[in-house]
């Protein structure tokens, strides 16, 4: 099968342990207002994602975290596309 330039370019990248340093603290989910903990950006993760974005890839962040708004805000604050 030949690559098709007409198909959308999409890449899914895992959040914890790939984009961000893993944080191995499990939050107490019985507390409704717990603060999400995020690791720091992995070395060269921002740069690699920016290259993919520049090349026209749609970047999908893969995570099991349920608070997607907190994830979005954190990634924006760290300039992750």
PEVENCOR-V82816 format. One record per helix or strand of 3 or more residues. SS is the DSSP state (H for helix, E for strand). FROM is the first residue (numbers start at 1). TO is the last residue. If there is no record, write none. Layout:
ss->[SS;SS]
from->[FROM;FROM]
to->[TO;TO]
This chain:
ss->[E;H;E;H]
from->[10;45;58;68]
to->[14;54;62;77]
